[in-house]
Every structure is written in structure tokens, then in C-alpha cells.
Amino acid sequence: MLDRAPAARLLAYEILPEVARLAAGTLPRVDVQLADALATLPELEGPVVVVGNPPWRGHPAPRLEARELAYAAAYPGIEALMRDYAPSGERNWKWLSDDCLRFLRWSHEIVRRAGGGVVGLVLNHAWIRGLAHAGLRARLRAEFDAIYVLDLHGSRLRPEIPPDGGRDENVFGVRPGTAVLLLVQGGRPDGARARAAAGHGALADVYHADRWGDRAAKLAWLGANDVSTTTWTRLSGGSGTDPCCPVLKDPRYDQWPGLGELFGQWSIGMVSGHDARSYFLSRRELLARHCDLDPESVFEALYRPDELRWTAFDLHVRPRRKVMRLLRAPGARGLAALRQGGPEVRLRFLEIDRPIDNCLLSTQSTARAYAFPLLREDGGTNLDPGPLGLVNAEEAFAYVLETLGDPAYQRRCGQAQLYGFARIPPACT
């Protein structure tokens, strides 16, 4: 960097005193600050270059609220800025609690205030396609001129199948996948900000590349290549919230109604918190273990696609009573479907007739099953057939099931279902 910009000021933050001391002695041109970077937002003159490998630290759900309250007290500035990444209408924010995303927002803000620059960070790759990260992607597309995403994959949380079917490893040996993100805000005359200022409402150009294989091969490639030698795929069309990776889908797909729009009431399946104390193979075993339960409150639930188990709402940390009680009613019918999940998850929907466990279709961390009852509590229909060009809810329900099971539909639209509820083409399409 000093070869290209000899007058540049180099500023580094380090929270560990010994590491800061060693860095200051080894790097005389660098202004090493013994400080917590997230506790401040330095005002710098642009252009600014921010680079780093920030800590990845997502927070488990039971500790999330306490952790977020602690962050809000310690870092009020960055926590207020994180609201800019909040997804519109998304109820599950927990994956925005990863520390590396706070550092991304910190870097983003420094460059924005400076009026231009570059951000280069090594991140957990979940933000590339995660539903909870839709607001983050929209903000980056709106405020930068160009976005370069190098997905190094290697996730053990959401396993993926390399195109050649071979081995895929993480460059760090950790469970989340890895990505290198480069953000450019350069004030180019054809840049996104300039085009938006001219009233064109433009979004950033997004360029994507993949690297698959074992760890040694990925590290060797990274050592031998840079932005100019990488083969990038430019993503065109779509909206600001779209995944920052190529998605094969029918060109009309985004205009079709999704399952969450067709059904009025729906929710994720029951979350036990501890299956061994919540699910039982027989009613007798359950009542013997939990003798304080009202026998009328126990019921059979769909635990796995071919496995029923006895349970009760009081035995779950998140029983989802409002929706699950609709599936306890006599003659209940409904649909279980995924909202995310990796491509190797083969069973992505199932017709159901009773309450379900959230791991019904897969135990993969992102592949949680959602339940869509056909009937409401008052006996009316919970499915609106109108957006499908139909009149009868029963007919519409049969059409949804037929469409989801259609191999031709899955070939055209299966990849898009990795990033949200399935969208269903109107019957007249």
C-alpha cells in the first residue's frame, strides 16, 4: 500500500495490549491504536481504505437478548447504525448479531462519511444469501458503486455440493463458510451513487466469483490472484435484496405469489429445546414422565416425515400454539415447507395433518420447516386462491402441492427456493 500511496496515513486498531505493542514496534509507519474499534467512529478524509479479518461471533438464541442489551450499552453508536441493515418485515434478526457484520457496518460508515474509498473484509459468507441479511444487501447496493464477492464456501453449517462433486473445505477450519467482500465507493461518473443522484435509482454493480476445493488449493489460489486476475460474473437485474450470487430461476418467478402470501396464518414448527424431554414414542410414556400434564393436552405430532411422536405444547420452549392448534383440529390439513436450507436437502415440502417439529424436513441449521394450515380456527379457509387465478381453496391447495411436486417446476425454480419460500405460478400461466 505504501508503494502506491507513500503519503497515506496507516491507522490500526488492536484490543490486546501485547499484540498492539508488538505491532507498533514492527510496523513503524502504522499508527497502532490500543482501542476497541467498535467503540468509536473516526472521522477521516477520503479516500479511505478499510481492510481486516474481523471476529466472527454469532450469538446462540438463549443468550441473544442479554448479549444485544450489553452491546447496546457498550456500543450505542454502532448498534444504532445496525438498524440500517434490518430487513423489512423480517421477524428473525438473530443472524445480524454476528460481530463481523458490526465491523462491516463500521467500515461502511467510515467510508460513507469520508466520501469515498474501499472496504475489504473477510466475513462469514451467510450474508451473501441469508434471508435475515436482505436489508444489509440492499443498503450496500444502494450506497456503493461496485461490490465484489468472492465466495470461498466451506460451510459445515449449510453444506454445499461443489459443481464437480468433489471435496470442499474451509480456509480457516471453522464451521461457517468464508467470503471476501470488496466494496468500492469511488464517485465514478457512471457509479451507482452518481446515477442515483441523477434520478436513475441505480444500484451498485455486483460481481461474484466462487472458489471450491480443499483448503490448500484455495489458499494457493488466493496467494496467486487478485481482483484483476479473478473471473467475475456480473449479476444483472433483480432487486437490492436479492442474494449476491447467481440464482437460476424463471424470469417471472419474483412476480408470482409466495407461500407466505397465499396463506394467512403460518409459522415455523414447534421448537422443543430438548427433544428427549418433549417427545415420546407413546402417550403412556409421556404421561408417566410428565405426570402433572392434563391428559387432554397431549397429542401426536409429526416429528420426522415418517415418524409420529407424542408431545404437548407445554413441553416446548416455542410451541407456536396459534398455528399448531389449527393442525390439532379434526380433519386438519396443511403444508410443511422450507424457507431456506442447502441444495443437498432433498425433501423440501410435505402435506401434513397435525402439528410439526421445526426439524421435520431436515436437521440442517437453516432448513427449518414451516407449517401452513389449510383452515382457520373458525373453519374458514387460510389459503387465498385469488392470486393463483382460482376460486376454491381446496382446488388451490391441490394445485400448490401439484406444482411443488412437478419436476419441470423444480428444474426451473428449485434454486430460487434456497433463498425464500417457494413462489407459485398462477394456474393460468
C-alpha positions in Angstrom: 0.0 0.0 0.0 2.8 2.4 0.9 4.4 1.8 -2.6 1.2 3.1 -4.2 0.4 5.8 -1.7 3.5 6.8 0.1 1.8 9.7 1.9 -1.0 7.6 3.2 -1.8 7.5 6.9 -2.0 4.0 8.2 -4.2 3.5 11.2 -4.7 0.2 13.0 -6.9 -0.8 16.0 -5.9 -3.6 18.4 -7.7 -4.6 21.6 -4.9 -6.8 23.0 -2.1 -4.7 24.7 0.7 -7.1 23.9 -0.3 -7.5 20.3 -0.6 -3.7 19.9 2.9 -3.3 21.4 4.5 -5.8 19.0 2.7 -4.3 16.0 3.8 -0.8 16.9 7.4 -2.0 17.2 7.3 -4.0 13.9 5.3 -1.5 11.8 6.8 1.9 12.4 4.7 3.6 9.7 1.5 2.4 11.2 -0.4 4.4 13.9 -1.4 1.5 16.2 -4.3 2.4 18.5 -4.8 0.3 21.6 -8.6 0.5 21.4 -11.8 -1.3 20.7 -12.6 -0.2 17.1 -16.4 -0.6 17.5 -16.4 1.9 20.4 -15.6 4.8 18.1 -16.2 6.0 14.6 -13.1 8.0 13.4 -13.7 10.9 11.1 -11.2 10.5 8.2 -10.6 12.3 5.0 -11.2 10.2 1.9 -10.5 8.2 0.1 -10.3 5.7 2.9 -9.3 2.0 2.6 -10.5 -0.3 5.4 -9.2 -3.8 5.5 -9.5 -6.6 8.1 -10.4 -10.0 9.2 -12.9 -9.2 11.9 -14.0 -11.7 14.6 -16.9 -13.9 13.7 -19.1 -14.4 16.7 -22.8 -15.1 16.3 -24.7 -15.5 19.5 -26.9 -18.5 20.4 -30.6 -17.7 20.7 -30.9 -18.2 24.5 -28.2 -15.7 25.2 -29.0 -13.3 22.3 -31.2 -10.8 24.2 -28.7 -10.4 27.0 -25.8 -10.1 24.5 -27.7 -7.5 22.5 -28.5 -5.4 25.5 -24.8 -5.5 26.5 -23.8 -4.4 23.0 -26.4 -1.6 23.0 -24.9 -0.3 26.3 -21.2 -0.6 25.3 -21.5 0.4 21.6 -24.6 2.7 21.3 -23.2 4.2 18.0 -22.7 1.0 16.1 -25.9 -0.5 17.4 -27.9 2.5 16.1 -26.3 2.1 12.8 -27.0 -1.6 12.6 -30.7 -0.7 12.3 -29.9 0.3 8.7 -29.2 -3.4 8.0 -32.5 -4.6 9.5 -34.6 -6.5 6.9 -38.0 -5.1 6.1 -40.7 -7.3 7.6 -38.3 -10.0 8.8 -39.1 -11.3 12.3 -35.8 -13.2 12.9 -32.9 -10.8 13.4 -30.5 -13.1 15.3 -28.1 -13.6 12.4 -27.4 -9.9 12.2 -25.9 -10.2 15.7 -22.6 -11.6 14.3 -19.7 -9.4 15.3 -18.2 -9.4 11.8 -21.4 -7.7 10.5 -20.9 -4.9 13.1 -17.4 -4.4 11.7 -18.8 -4.3 8.2 -21.3 -1.6 9.3 -18.4 0.3 11.0 -16.3 0.1 7.8 -19.2 1.1 5.7 -19.9 4.2 7.8 -16.3 5.3 7.8 -16.1 5.2 4.0 -19.5 6.8 3.7 -18.6 9.8 5.9 -15.2 10.2 4.2 -17.0 10.5 0.8 -15.3 7.5 -0.8 -13.0 4.6 -0.5 -12.7 0.8 -0.4 -13.7 -1.8 2.1 -12.0 -5.2 2.1 -13.1 -7.7 4.7 -13.1 -11.5 5.3 -16.5 -12.5 6.5 -18.8 -15.3 7.4 -20.5 -15.9 4.0 -24.0 -16.2 5.4 -24.8 -12.6 4.4 -24.5 -13.4 0.7 -27.8 -15.2 0.5 -29.4 -15.2 4.0 -33.0 -14.0 4.4 -32.1 -12.1 7.5 -29.4 -10.2 5.5 -31.7 -8.8 2.9 -31.6 -5.3 4.4 -27.9 -5.5 4.6 -27.5 -6.3 0.9 -30.0 -3.6 -0.1 -28.0 -1.0 1.9 -24.7 -2.0 0.3 -26.2 -1.9 -3.2 -27.7 1.5 -2.6 -24.6 3.2 -1.2 -21.6 1.7 -3.1 -20.7 1.8 -6.7 -19.3 -1.7 -7.0 -19.4 -4.8 -4.9 -17.1 -7.8 -5.4 -18.0 -11.0 -3.6 -15.5 -13.9 -3.6 -17.3 -16.9 -2.0 -14.8 -19.4 -0.6 -17.6 -21.7 0.6 -16.5 -24.4 3.0 -19.5 -24.2 5.4 -20.3 -27.1 7.7 -23.5 -25.4 8.9 -25.0 -25.2 5.4 -23.1 -27.8 3.4 -22.9 -27.2 -0.4 -22.1 -29.5 -3.3 -19.2 -28.3 -5.5 -20.1 -28.3 -9.2 -17.6 -31.1 -9.8 -19.0 -33.1 -6.9 -15.5 -33.1 -5.2 -14.3 -32.1 -1.8 -14.9 -28.6 -0.3 -13.1 -27.3 2.8 -13.0 -24.1 4.8 -9.9 -22.0 4.5 -10.0 -21.4 8.3 -11.2 -24.8 9.5 -14.3 -23.2 11.2 -17.9 -24.2 10.7 -19.3 -21.1 8.9 -18.4 -20.6 5.2 -16.0 -17.8 4.2 -16.2 -14.9 1.8 -14.0 -12.0 0.8 -16.0 -8.8 0.3 -14.7 -5.7 -1.5 -16.8 -2.6 -1.6 -15.9 0.4 -3.8 -17.3 3.9 -3.4 -15.3 5.9 -5.8 -17.6 8.7 -7.1 -17.2 7.3 -10.7 -19.3 9.3 -13.2 -21.1 6.0 -14.1 -21.2 4.8 -10.4 -24.3 3.8 -8.5 -24.4 6.9 -6.3 -23.9 9.3 -9.3 -26.6 7.5 -11.3 -29.0 7.6 -8.3 -28.2 11.4 -7.8 -29.2 11.9 -11.4 -32.6 10.3 -10.6 -32.0 6.9 -12.2 -32.3 5.0 -8.9 -29.4 2.8 -9.8 -27.9 0.0 -7.6 -24.3 -1.0 -7.3 -22.8 -3.3 -9.9 -22.3 -6.7 -8.2 -19.6 -9.1 -9.3 -19.4 -12.6 -7.9 -16.9 -15.5 -8.1 -16.7 -18.9 -6.4 -13.7 -20.9 -5.2 -14.3 -24.6 -4.4 -11.9 -27.4 -3.3 -9.7 -28.3 -0.4 -8.1 -25.8 1.9 -4.6 -26.0 0.4 -5.9 -25.4 -3.2 -7.9 -22.3 -2.1 -5.0 -20.8 -0.2 -2.7 -21.3 -3.1 -5.2 -19.7 -5.4 -5.6 -16.7 -3.1 -1.9 -16.2 -2.9 -1.5 -16.1 -6.6 -4.5 -14.0 -7.6 -6.1 -10.6 -7.1 -9.2 -8.7 -8.3 -7.7 -8.2 -11.8 -7.0 -11.9 -12.3 -10.3 -13.2 -11.0 -13.0 -14.2 -13.4 -16.1 -12.4 -12.2 -19.7 -12.9 -13.0 -21.7 -9.7 -13.2 -25.1 -10.1 -11.6 -27.8 -8.2 -13.6 -31.4 -7.4 -12.9 -33.2 -8.3 -9.7 -33.7 -6.1 -6.6 -31.5 -4.8 -4.0 -32.4 -7.5 -1.5 -31.5 -10.4 -3.9 -28.7 -12.8 -3.0 -25.2 -11.6 -4.0 -24.7 -14.7 -6.0 -26.2 -16.1 -9.3 -29.7 -17.7 -8.9 -31.2 -19.7 -11.7 -34.9 -19.1 -11.8 -37.8 -18.5 -14.2 -37.8 -14.8 -15.2 -41.3 -14.4 -13.9 -40.6 -16.0 -10.6 -40.4 -12.9 -8.4 -43.9 -11.8 -9.6 -45.6 -15.0 -8.5 -47.2 -15.2 -5.0 -45.1 -16.9 -2.4 -46.4 -19.4 0.2 -46.2 -16.7 2.9 -48.6 -14.5 0.8 -51.0 -17.2 -0.1 -51.6 -18.5 3.4 -52.9 -16.1 6.1 -51.5 -17.8 9.2 -48.3 -19.8 9.2 -45.3 -20.3 11.4 -42.1 -22.3 12.0 -42.7 -25.7 13.5 -42.5 -26.3 17.3 -39.1 -25.8 18.9 -38.6 -28.2 21.9 -35.3 -27.0 23.2 -34.7 -30.6 24.4 -36.3 -33.4 22.3 -35.6 -36.1 24.9 -38.0 -34.4 27.4 -40.5 -33.2 24.9 -41.2 -36.1 22.5 -42.2 -39.7 23.4 -42.9 -42.8 21.5 -46.2 -43.5 23.4 -48.8 -41.5 25.2 -48.3 -43.6 28.3 -44.6 -42.9 28.4 -45.2 -39.2 28.1 -47.7 -39.0 30.9 -45.5 -41.2 33.1 -42.7 -38.8 32.6 -44.8 -35.7 33.0 -47.5 -36.7 35.5 -48.6 -33.0 36.0 -49.8 -32.7 32.4 -53.5 -32.7 31.6 -54.0 -35.9 29.6 -56.3 -33.9 27.2 -53.4 -31.6 26.3 -51.1 -34.3 24.8 -51.2 -35.2 21.1 -49.3 -36.8 18.3 -47.0 -34.6 16.2 -45.1 -35.2 13.0 -41.6 -35.4 14.4 -39.9 -36.6 11.1 -41.5 -37.4 7.7 -42.2 -41.0 8.6 -42.3 -40.7 12.4 -45.0 -39.7 14.8 -44.3 -38.8 18.5 -46.4 -37.8 21.5 -45.9 -34.3 22.9 -47.7 -31.3 24.5 -47.4 -27.6 23.9 -46.2 -27.1 27.5 -43.1 -29.2 26.8 -41.8 -26.8 24.1 -39.8 -23.6 24.5 -41.5 -22.2 21.4 -44.8 -24.2 20.9 -46.2 -21.9 18.2 -49.6 -22.5 19.6 -51.5 -20.0 17.4 -50.8 -22.0 14.3 -50.1 -25.5 15.7 -53.5 -25.7 17.4 -55.1 -25.3 13.9 -53.3 -28.5 13.0 -54.7 -30.3 16.0 -58.3 -29.8 14.9 -60.2 -32.8 13.5 -59.7 -33.1 9.7 -56.8 -30.7 9.8 -54.7 -30.4 6.6 -51.8 -28.3 5.7 -48.4 -27.9 4.1 -44.9 -28.1 5.6 -42.2 -26.3 3.6 -38.7 -24.9 3.9 -37.8 -21.2 3.7 -34.0 -21.9 3.3 -31.7 -24.9 3.5 -28.8 -26.1 1.4 -29.2 -27.7 -2.0 -28.5 -31.2 -0.6 -31.7 -31.1 1.4 -33.9 -33.2 -0.9 -37.3 -33.1 0.9 -38.5 -29.5 0.8 -42.2 -29.8 1.3 -44.7 -32.3 2.7 -48.5 -32.5 3.1 -49.3 -32.6 6.8 -52.4 -33.3 9.0 -51.1 -32.5 12.5 -48.6 -30.2 14.3 -44.9 -30.5 13.3 -41.5 -30.2 14.7 -39.3 -27.5 13.2 -36.7 -30.1 12.1 -39.4 -32.2 10.3 -37.8 -31.9 6.9 -34.1 -31.6 7.9 -31.9 -31.1 10.9 -29.6 -28.7 9.0 -29.5 -25.4 10.9 -31.0 -23.3 8.2 -33.6 -25.9 7.0 -36.4 -25.3 9.4 -39.9 -26.5 8.5 -42.8 -24.0 8.4 -46.4 -25.0 8.7 -49.2 -23.6 6.6 -52.7 -24.8 7.8 -55.5 -25.0 5.2 -58.2 -24.0 7.6 -58.6 -21.2 10.2 -59.9 -21.7 13.7 -63.4 -20.6 12.6 -63.5 -23.2 9.9 -62.8 -20.7 7.1 -60.0 -21.2 4.7 -56.5 -20.0 5.5 -55.5 -20.1 1.8 -56.4 -17.3 -0.6 -57.0 -18.9 -4.1 -57.3 -15.5 -5.8 -53.6 -14.8 -6.5 -53.4 -18.2 -8.3 -56.4 -17.3 -10.5 -58.6 -19.9 -8.7 -61.8 -19.6 -6.7 -61.9 -22.7 -4.5 -59.3 -23.0 -1.6 -59.3 -26.8 -1.8 -58.6 -26.7 -5.5 -55.8 -24.1 -4.9 -54.3 -26.3 -2.2 -54.2 -29.3 -4.5 -52.7 -27.0 -7.2 -49.9 -25.8 -4.8 -49.0 -29.4 -3.9 -49.0 -30.5 -7.6 -46.8 -27.5 -8.6 -44.2 -28.1 -5.8 -44.0 -31.8 -6.9 -43.7 -31.0 -10.6 -40.1 -31.9 -11.8 -40.3 -29.3 -14.6 -41.1 -26.6 -12.0 -38.3 -27.7 -9.7 -35.8 -27.7 -12.6 -36.8 -24.1 -13.4 -37.3 -22.7 -9.9 -35.6 -25.1 -7.4 -32.6 -23.0 -6.9 -34.6 -19.9 -6.1 -36.3 -21.9 -3.2 -32.9 -22.0 -1.4 -33.4 -18.3 -0.6 -37.1 -17.9 0.4 -40.5 -19.6 0.4 -41.5 -21.2 -2.9 -43.4 -18.9 -5.3 -46.3 -20.5 -7.2 -47.2 -19.5 -10.8 -50.9 -18.7 -11.3 -52.9 -21.6 -12.7 -53.4 -19.8 -16.0 -49.6 -19.3 -16.6 
